[in-house]
Amino acid sequence: MHAPAITTYAFRPDLPQELELTTIGQAMRTFRPLLIEPSRAAFYHIIWVQRGHATHTVDFQSVALGPGSMLFVSPQRVHTFDATANYEGQVLLFTDAFFTRSEADRQFLRTTILYHDLLDIPLVQAEGVASTFGVLFGQLEAELAQPGDPYQQVVLQNLLHNLLLLAERARLQQGFRPLAKGPDLDYTELYRDLLEAQFRQLRLVRTYAAQLNVTEKRLAQATAKTLGKSPKELIDDRVTLEAKRLLVHTRASIKEIGFELGFDEPTNFIKYFRRQAGLTPIEFREMNPA
Protein backbone atom coordinates (compact mmCIF):
# COMPACT_ATOMS: atom_id res chain seq x y z
CA MET A 1 0.00 0.00 0.00
CA HIS A 2 1.46 3.33 -1.05
CA ALA A 3 0.20 6.87 -0.66
CA PRO A 4 -0.48 8.67 -3.93
CA ALA A 5 2.57 10.74 -4.77
CA ILE A 6 2.58 14.49 -5.19
CA THR A 7 2.87 15.15 -8.90
CA THR A 8 6.43 15.74 -10.06
CA TYR A 9 6.92 17.42 -13.42
CA ALA A 10 9.92 16.83 -15.63
CA PHE A 11 11.41 19.48 -17.88
CA ARG A 12 9.67 20.02 -21.20
CA PRO A 13 11.01 17.45 -23.70
CA ASP A 14 10.20 19.59 -26.75
CA LEU A 15 12.85 22.25 -26.09
CA PRO A 16 16.33 22.05 -27.67
CA GLN A 17 18.01 23.07 -24.40
CA GLU A 18 17.02 22.19 -20.83
CA LEU A 19 16.74 25.90 -20.11
CA GLU A 20 13.60 27.95 -20.63
CA LEU A 21 12.95 31.67 -20.22
CA THR A 22 9.42 33.02 -20.29
CA THR A 23 7.31 35.72 -18.69
CA ILE A 24 5.14 35.12 -15.65
CA GLY A 25 2.12 36.12 -17.74
CA GLN A 26 2.91 33.66 -20.52
CA ALA A 27 3.61 30.88 -18.03
CA MET A 28 0.27 31.50 -16.30
CA ARG A 29 -1.60 31.56 -19.60
CA THR A 30 0.00 28.33 -20.81
CA PHE A 31 0.37 26.31 -17.62
CA ARG A 32 -2.05 27.94 -15.16
CA PRO A 33 -3.67 24.69 -13.86
CA LEU A 34 -0.21 23.30 -13.14
CA LEU A 35 1.23 26.44 -11.55
CA ILE A 36 -1.62 27.18 -9.14
CA GLU A 37 -1.77 23.61 -7.82
CA PRO A 38 0.90 22.36 -5.41
CA SER A 39 3.42 20.26 -7.30
CA ARG A 40 7.08 19.37 -7.44
CA ALA A 41 9.33 20.20 -10.37
CA ALA A 42 12.43 18.21 -11.23
CA PHE A 43 14.27 21.41 -12.15
CA TYR A 44 15.33 24.81 -10.80
CA HIS A 45 13.25 28.01 -10.82
CA ILE A 46 14.26 31.67 -10.81
CA ILE A 47 11.20 33.90 -10.49
CA TRP A 48 11.89 37.62 -10.99
CA VAL A 49 9.00 39.97 -10.23
CA GLN A 50 9.33 43.32 -11.99
CA ARG A 51 5.89 44.85 -11.46
CA GLY A 52 3.07 44.21 -9.00
CA HIS A 53 2.93 42.08 -5.87
CA ALA A 54 2.22 38.41 -5.23
CA THR A 55 2.48 35.71 -2.60
CA HIS A 56 4.35 32.58 -3.63
CA THR A 57 3.93 29.52 -1.41
CA VAL A 58 6.87 27.17 -0.83
CA ASP A 59 6.32 24.20 1.49
CA PHE A 60 3.65 25.93 3.60
CA GLN A 61 5.63 29.16 3.81
CA SER A 62 4.21 32.31 2.21
CA VAL A 63 6.80 34.44 0.44
CA ALA A 64 5.84 38.04 -0.33
CA LEU A 65 7.09 39.16 -3.73
CA GLY A 66 7.23 42.73 -4.98
CA PRO A 67 9.05 44.73 -7.64
CA GLY A 68 12.67 43.57 -7.74
CA SER A 69 12.08 40.33 -5.82
CA MET A 70 13.98 37.34 -7.19
CA LEU A 71 12.94 33.97 -5.76
CA PHE A 72 15.01 30.79 -6.15
CA VAL A 73 13.21 27.44 -5.81
CA SER A 74 15.19 24.22 -5.85
CA PRO A 75 13.99 20.95 -7.40
CA GLN A 76 11.46 18.80 -5.51
CA ARG A 77 10.15 21.62 -3.31
CA VAL A 78 6.38 21.83 -3.34
CA HIS A 79 5.33 25.32 -4.39
CA THR A 80 2.52 27.28 -6.03
CA PHE A 81 2.24 30.53 -7.95
CA ASP A 82 -0.27 33.20 -6.84
CA ALA A 83 -3.56 32.57 -8.65
CA THR A 84 -5.13 35.93 -7.82
CA ALA A 85 -2.33 38.51 -7.98
CA ASN A 86 -1.70 40.87 -10.87
CA TYR A 87 2.06 40.87 -11.33
CA GLU A 88 4.61 40.75 -14.12
CA GLY A 89 8.12 39.44 -14.45
CA GLN A 90 10.15 36.57 -15.80
CA VAL A 91 10.64 32.89 -15.01
CA LEU A 92 13.87 31.09 -15.77
CA LEU A 93 13.91 27.28 -15.58
CA PHE A 94 16.86 24.93 -15.93
CA THR A 95 17.97 21.42 -15.04
CA ASP A 96 20.97 19.88 -13.34
CA ALA A 97 21.93 18.24 -16.61
CA PHE A 98 22.00 21.60 -18.40
CA PHE A 99 24.12 23.41 -15.82
CA THR A 100 26.56 20.75 -14.67
CA ARG A 101 29.17 20.47 -17.41
CA SER A 102 31.85 19.75 -14.81
CA GLU A 103 32.30 18.61 -11.22
CA ALA A 104 32.85 22.25 -10.25
CA ASP A 105 29.43 23.12 -11.68
CA ARG A 106 27.82 20.27 -9.72
CA GLN A 107 29.49 21.41 -6.50
CA PHE A 108 28.40 25.00 -7.10
CA LEU A 109 24.72 24.03 -7.42
CA ARG A 110 24.99 21.77 -4.38
CA THR A 111 26.41 24.48 -2.12
CA THR A 112 25.19 27.82 -3.45
CA ILE A 113 23.18 29.87 -0.97
CA LEU A 114 20.55 30.26 -3.69
CA TYR A 115 19.52 26.60 -3.71
CA HIS A 116 20.71 25.27 -0.36
CA ASP A 117 18.06 23.07 1.27
CA LEU A 118 19.58 23.56 4.73
CA LEU A 119 18.76 27.27 4.66
CA ASP A 120 15.67 29.43 4.41
CA ILE A 121 13.82 30.14 1.16
CA PRO A 122 16.25 32.22 -0.92
CA LEU A 123 14.90 35.65 -1.83
CA VAL A 124 17.07 38.36 -3.36
CA GLN A 125 15.97 41.98 -3.67
CA ALA A 126 17.33 42.81 -7.10
CA GLU A 127 15.86 46.29 -7.37
CA GLY A 128 19.21 48.04 -6.92
CA VAL A 129 20.89 45.91 -9.58
CA ALA A 130 17.89 45.42 -11.85
CA SER A 131 19.72 46.79 -14.88
CA THR A 132 22.48 44.20 -14.50
CA PHE A 133 20.02 41.34 -14.25
CA GLY A 134 18.00 42.86 -17.08
CA VAL A 135 21.05 42.69 -19.35
CA LEU A 136 21.68 39.03 -18.49
CA PHE A 137 18.04 38.04 -18.97
CA GLY A 138 18.08 39.92 -22.28
CA GLN A 139 21.23 38.12 -23.39
CA LEU A 140 19.71 34.75 -22.45
CA GLU A 141 16.56 35.59 -24.40
CA ALA A 142 18.57 36.69 -27.45
CA GLU A 143 20.72 33.56 -27.41
CA LEU A 144 17.69 31.28 -27.09
CA ALA A 145 16.22 32.97 -30.16
CA GLN A 146 19.29 32.06 -32.22
CA PRO A 147 19.46 28.87 -34.30
CA GLY A 148 21.18 26.15 -32.33
CA ASP A 149 24.86 25.51 -32.91
CA PRO A 150 27.74 23.84 -31.01
CA TYR A 151 28.37 27.01 -29.00
CA GLN A 152 24.84 27.68 -27.77
CA GLN A 153 24.71 25.54 -24.65
CA VAL A 154 28.08 26.81 -23.43
CA VAL A 155 27.06 30.43 -24.02
CA LEU A 156 23.76 29.92 -22.22
CA GLN A 157 25.39 28.09 -19.32
CA ASN A 158 27.97 30.84 -18.89
CA LEU A 159 25.26 33.52 -18.88
CA LEU A 160 23.26 31.53 -16.32
CA HIS A 161 26.34 30.98 -14.17
CA ASN A 162 27.05 34.73 -14.18
CA LEU A 163 23.45 35.44 -13.22
CA LEU A 164 23.65 33.04 -10.27
CA LEU A 165 26.98 34.45 -9.11
CA LEU A 166 25.64 38.02 -9.20
CA ALA A 167 22.48 36.97 -7.35
CA GLU A 168 24.57 35.22 -4.70
CA ARG A 169 26.69 38.35 -4.30
CA ALA A 170 23.55 40.49 -3.97
CA ARG A 171 22.16 38.20 -1.29
CA LEU A 172 25.37 38.45 0.71
CA GLN A 173 25.41 42.24 0.34
CA GLN A 174 21.85 42.30 1.70
CA GLY A 175 23.00 40.83 5.00
CA PHE A 176 22.63 37.11 4.51
CA ARG A 177 25.09 35.08 6.59
CA PRO A 178 26.16 31.85 4.89
CA LEU A 179 27.07 28.72 6.78
CA ALA A 180 30.74 28.57 7.66
CA LYS A 181 32.72 26.23 5.40
CA GLY A 182 34.65 23.40 6.99
CA PRO A 183 34.31 19.80 8.17
CA ASP A 184 31.12 20.51 10.16
CA LEU A 185 29.34 21.82 7.07
CA ASP A 186 30.73 18.96 4.96
CA TYR A 187 29.40 16.33 7.37
CA THR A 188 26.05 18.12 7.62
CA GLU A 189 25.66 18.28 3.84
CA LEU A 190 26.59 14.62 3.43
CA TYR A 191 24.10 13.73 6.16
CA ARG A 192 21.46 15.84 4.43
CA ASP A 193 22.00 13.92 1.19
CA LEU A 194 21.69 10.54 2.91
CA LEU A 195 18.63 11.71 4.83
CA GLU A 196 16.90 12.93 1.68
CA ALA A 197 17.38 9.54 0.05
CA GLN A 198 16.45 7.36 3.03
CA PHE A 199 14.19 9.24 5.45
CA ARG A 200 11.14 7.15 4.53
CA GLN A 201 12.78 3.92 5.64
CA LEU A 202 15.49 4.97 8.09
CA ARG A 203 15.20 7.05 11.26
CA LEU A 204 18.20 5.78 13.27
CA VAL A 205 21.00 8.31 13.66
CA ARG A 206 23.58 5.62 14.31
CA THR A 207 22.92 4.02 10.92
CA TYR A 208 23.42 7.32 9.13
CA ALA A 209 26.59 7.96 11.14
CA ALA A 210 27.90 4.53 10.20
CA GLN A 211 27.35 5.29 6.52
CA LEU A 212 29.41 8.46 6.97
CA ASN A 213 32.11 6.61 8.95
CA VAL A 214 31.78 9.00 11.89
CA THR A 215 30.53 8.59 15.44
CA GLU A 216 27.06 9.75 16.43
CA LYS A 217 28.72 12.29 18.71
CA ARG A 218 30.79 13.76 15.87
CA LEU A 219 27.75 13.99 13.60
CA ALA A 220 25.78 15.67 16.39
CA GLN A 221 28.60 18.20 16.88
CA ALA A 222 28.55 18.98 13.15
CA THR A 223 24.80 19.52 12.84
CA ALA A 224 24.61 21.48 16.10
CA LYS A 225 27.38 23.85 15.03
CA THR A 226 26.01 24.24 11.51
CA LEU A 227 22.25 24.36 12.09
CA GLY A 228 21.71 24.38 15.83
CA LYS A 229 19.88 21.06 15.63
CA SER A 230 20.63 17.44 16.45
CA PRO A 231 20.67 14.74 13.76
CA LYS A 232 17.46 13.34 15.25
CA GLU A 233 15.75 16.72 14.99
CA LEU A 234 16.71 16.91 11.31
CA ILE A 235 15.21 13.47 10.73
CA ASP A 236 12.01 14.52 12.47
CA ASP A 237 11.87 17.78 10.50
CA ARG A 238 12.18 15.94 7.18
CA VAL A 239 9.64 13.23 8.01
CA THR A 240 7.18 15.81 9.33
CA LEU A 241 7.53 18.00 6.25
CA GLU A 242 6.80 15.07 3.95
CA ALA A 243 3.84 14.06 6.11
CA LYS A 244 2.44 17.60 5.85
CA ARG A 245 2.92 17.58 2.08
CA LEU A 246 1.08 14.29 1.69
CA LEU A 247 -1.71 15.30 4.08
CA VAL A 248 -2.47 18.55 2.28
CA HIS A 249 -1.53 17.82 -1.33
CA THR A 250 -2.90 14.28 -1.75
CA ARG A 251 -6.08 12.46 -0.83
CA ALA A 252 -4.21 9.56 0.73
CA SER A 253 -5.59 8.11 3.93
CA ILE A 254 -3.78 8.51 7.24
CA LYS A 255 -2.92 4.82 7.09
CA GLU A 256 -1.45 5.15 3.57
CA ILE A 257 0.64 8.16 4.52
CA GLY A 258 1.93 6.51 7.66
CA PHE A 259 2.90 3.40 5.71
CA GLU A 260 4.59 5.50 3.03
CA LEU A 261 6.74 7.11 5.74
CA GLY A 262 7.75 3.84 7.37
CA PHE A 263 5.17 3.50 10.15
CA ASP A 264 3.74 -0.01 10.50
CA GLU A 265 0.70 1.12 12.49
CA PRO A 266 -1.47 4.21 11.93
CA THR A 267 -1.54 4.89 15.66
CA ASN A 268 2.25 5.17 15.74
CA PHE A 269 2.18 7.69 12.89
CA ILE A 270 -0.60 9.71 14.57
CA LYS A 271 1.33 9.88 17.85
CA TYR A 272 4.55 10.80 16.07
CA PHE A 273 2.93 13.55 13.98
CA ARG A 274 1.11 15.04 16.96
CA ARG A 275 4.35 15.12 18.93
CA GLN A 276 6.12 16.95 16.08
CA ALA A 277 3.38 19.23 14.75
CA GLY A 278 1.19 19.75 17.81
CA LEU A 279 -1.85 18.50 15.88
CA THR A 280 -3.17 15.15 14.76
CA PRO A 281 -2.85 14.42 11.03
CA ILE A 282 -6.59 14.92 10.56
CA GLU A 283 -6.53 18.24 12.41
CA PHE A 284 -3.61 19.46 10.29
CA ARG A 285 -5.38 18.41 7.08
CA GLU A 286 -8.58 20.18 8.10
CA MET A 287 -6.68 23.37 8.99
CA ASN A 288 -4.85 23.37 5.65
CA PRO A 289 -7.40 22.59 2.93
CA ALA A 290 -5.88 22.03 -0.49
C-alpha positions in Angstrom: 0.0 0.0 0.0 1.5 3.3 -1.1 0.2 6.9 -0.7 -0.5 8.7 -3.9 2.6 10.7 -4.8 2.6 14.5 -5.2 2.9 15.1 -8.9 6.4 15.7 -10.1 6.9 17.4 -13.4 9.9 16.8 -15.6 11.4 19.5 -17.9 9.7 20.0 -21.2 11.0 17.4 -23.7 10.2 19.6 -26.7 12.9 22.2 -26.1 16.3 22.1 -27.7 18.0 23.1 -24.4 17.0 22.2 -20.8 16.7 25.9 -20.1 13.6 28.0 -20.6 13.0 31.7 -20.2 9.4 33.0 -20.3 7.3 35.7 -18.7 5.1 35.1 -15.6 2.1 36.1 -17.7 2.9 33.7 -20.5 3.6 30.9 -18.0 0.3 31.5 -16.3 -1.6 31.6 -19.6 0.0 28.3 -20.8 0.4 26.3 -17.6 -2.1 27.9 -15.2 -3.7 24.7 -13.9 -0.2 23.3 -13.1 1.2 26.4 -11.5 -1.6 27.2 -9.1 -1.8 23.6 -7.8 0.9 22.4 -5.4 3.4 20.3 -7.3 7.1 19.4 -7.4 9.3 20.2 -10.4 12.4 18.2 -11.2 14.3 21.4 -12.2 15.3 24.8 -10.8 13.3 28.0 -10.8 14.3 31.7 -10.8 11.2 33.9 -10.5 11.9 37.6 -11.0 9.0 40.0 -10.2 9.3 43.3 -12.0 5.9 44.9 -11.5 3.1 44.2 -9.0 2.9 42.1 -5.9 2.2 38.4 -5.2 2.5 35.7 -2.6 4.4 32.6 -3.6 3.9 29.5 -1.4 6.9 27.2 -0.8 6.3 24.2 1.5 3.7 25.9 3.6 5.6 29.2 3.8 4.2 32.3 2.2 6.8 34.4 0.4 5.8 38.0 -0.3 7.1 39.2 -3.7 7.2 42.7 -5.0 9.1 44.7 -7.6 12.7 43.6 -7.7 12.1 40.3 -5.8 14.0 37.3 -7.2 12.9 34.0 -5.8 15.0 30.8 -6.1 13.2 27.4 -5.8 15.2 24.2 -5.9 14.0 20.9 -7.4 11.5 18.8 -5.5 10.1 21.6 -3.3 6.4 21.8 -3.3 5.3 25.3 -4.4 2.5 27.3 -6.0 2.2 30.5 -7.9 -0.3 33.2 -6.8 -3.6 32.6 -8.6 -5.1 35.9 -7.8 -2.3 38.5 -8.0 -1.7 40.9 -10.9 2.1 40.9 -11.3 4.6 40.8 -14.1 8.1 39.4 -14.4 10.1 36.6 -15.8 10.6 32.9 -15.0 13.9 31.1 -15.8 13.9 27.3 -15.6 16.9 24.9 -15.9 18.0 21.4 -15.0 21.0 19.9 -13.3 21.9 18.2 -16.6 22.0 21.6 -18.4 24.1 23.4 -15.8 26.6 20.8 -14.7 29.2 20.5 -17.4 31.9 19.7 -14.8 32.3 18.6 -11.2 32.9 22.2 -10.2 29.4 23.1 -11.7 27.8 20.3 -9.7 29.5 21.4 -6.5 28.4 25.0 -7.1 24.7 24.0 -7.4 25.0 21.8 -4.4 26.4 24.5 -2.1 25.2 27.8 -3.5 23.2 29.9 -1.0 20.5 30.3 -3.7 19.5 26.6 -3.7 20.7 25.3 -0.4 18.1 23.1 1.3 19.6 23.6 4.7 18.8 27.3 4.7 15.7 29.4 4.4 13.8 30.1 1.2 16.3 32.2 -0.9 14.9 35.6 -1.8 17.1 38.4 -3.4 16.0 42.0 -3.7 17.3 42.8 -7.1 15.9 46.3 -7.4 19.2 48.0 -6.9 20.9 45.9 -9.6 17.9 45.4 -11.9 19.7 46.8 -14.9 22.5 44.2 -14.5 20.0 41.3 -14.3 18.0 42.9 -17.1 21.1 42.7 -19.4 21.7 39.0 -18.5 18.0 38.0 -19.0 18.1 39.9 -22.3 21.2 38.1 -23.4 19.7 34.8 -22.4 16.6 35.6 -24.4 18.6 36.7 -27.5 20.7 33.6 -27.4 17.7 31.3 -27.1 16.2 33.0 -30.2 19.3 32.1 -32.2 19.5 28.9 -34.3 21.2 26.1 -32.3 24.9 25.5 -32.9 27.7 23.8 -31.0 28.4 27.0 -29.0 24.8 27.7 -27.8 24.7 25.5 -24.7 28.1 26.8 -23.4 27.1 30.4 -24.0 23.8 29.9 -22.2 25.4 28.1 -19.3 28.0 30.8 -18.9 25.3 33.5 -18.9 23.3 31.5 -16.3 26.3 31.0 -14.2 27.1 34.7 -14.2 23.4 35.4 -13.2 23.7 33.0 -10.3 27.0 34.5 -9.1 25.6 38.0 -9.2 22.5 37.0 -7.4 24.6 35.2 -4.7 26.7 38.4 -4.3 23.6 40.5 -4.0 22.2 38.2 -1.3 25.4 38.4 0.7 25.4 42.2 0.3 21.8 42.3 1.7 23.0 40.8 5.0 22.6 37.1 4.5 25.1 35.1 6.6 26.2 31.8 4.9 27.1 28.7 6.8 30.7 28.6 7.7 32.7 26.2 5.4 34.6 23.4 7.0 34.3 19.8 8.2 31.1 20.5 10.2 29.3 21.8 7.1 30.7 19.0 5.0 29.4 16.3 7.4 26.1 18.1 7.6 25.7 18.3 3.8 26.6 14.6 3.4 24.1 13.7 6.2 21.5 15.8 4.4 22.0 13.9 1.2 21.7 10.5 2.9 18.6 11.7 4.8 16.9 12.9 1.7 17.4 9.5 0.0 16.5 7.4 3.0 14.2 9.2 5.5 11.1 7.2 4.5 12.8 3.9 5.6 15.5 5.0 8.1 15.2 7.0 11.3 18.2 5.8 13.3 21.0 8.3 13.7 23.6 5.6 14.3 22.9 4.0 10.9 23.4 7.3 9.1 26.6 8.0 11.1 27.9 4.5 10.2 27.3 5.3 6.5 29.4 8.5 7.0 32.1 6.6 8.9 31.8 9.0 11.9 30.5 8.6 15.4 27.1 9.8 16.4 28.7 12.3 18.7 30.8 13.8 15.9 27.7 14.0 13.6 25.8 15.7 16.4 28.6 18.2 16.9 28.5 19.0 13.2 24.8 19.5 12.8 24.6 21.5 16.1 27.4 23.8 15.0 26.0 24.2 11.5 22.3 24.4 12.1 21.7 24.4 15.8 19.9 21.1 15.6 20.6 17.4 16.4 20.7 14.7 13.8 17.5 13.3 15.3 15.8 16.7 15.0 16.7 16.9 11.3 15.2 13.5 10.7 12.0 14.5 12.5 11.9 17.8 10.5 12.2 15.9 7.2 9.6 13.2 8.0 7.2 15.8 9.3 7.5 18.0 6.2 6.8 15.1 3.9 3.8 14.1 6.1 2.4 17.6 5.8 2.9 17.6 2.1 1.1 14.3 1.7 -1.7 15.3 4.1 -2.5 18.6 2.3 -1.5 17.8 -1.3 -2.9 14.3 -1.7 -6.1 12.5 -0.8 -4.2 9.6 0.7 -5.6 8.1 3.9 -3.8 8.5 7.2 -2.9 4.8 7.1 -1.4 5.1 3.6 0.6 8.2 4.5 1.9 6.5 7.7 2.9 3.4 5.7 4.6 5.5 3.0 6.7 7.1 5.7 7.7 3.8 7.4 5.2 3.5 10.2 3.7 0.0 10.5 0.7 1.1 12.5 -1.5 4.2 11.9 -1.5 4.9 15.7 2.3 5.2 15.7 2.2 7.7 12.9 -0.6 9.7 14.6 1.3 9.9 17.9 4.5 10.8 16.1 2.9 13.5 14.0 1.1 15.0 17.0 4.4 15.1 18.9 6.1 17.0 16.1 3.4 19.2 14.7 1.2 19.7 17.8 -1.9 18.5 15.9 -3.2 15.2 14.8 -2.9 14.4 11.0 -6.6 14.9 10.6 -6.5 18.2 12.4 -3.6 19.5 10.3 -5.4 18.4 7.1 -8.6 20.2 8.1 -6.7 23.4 9.0 -4.8 23.4 5.6 -7.4 22.6 2.9 -5.9 22.0 -0.5 
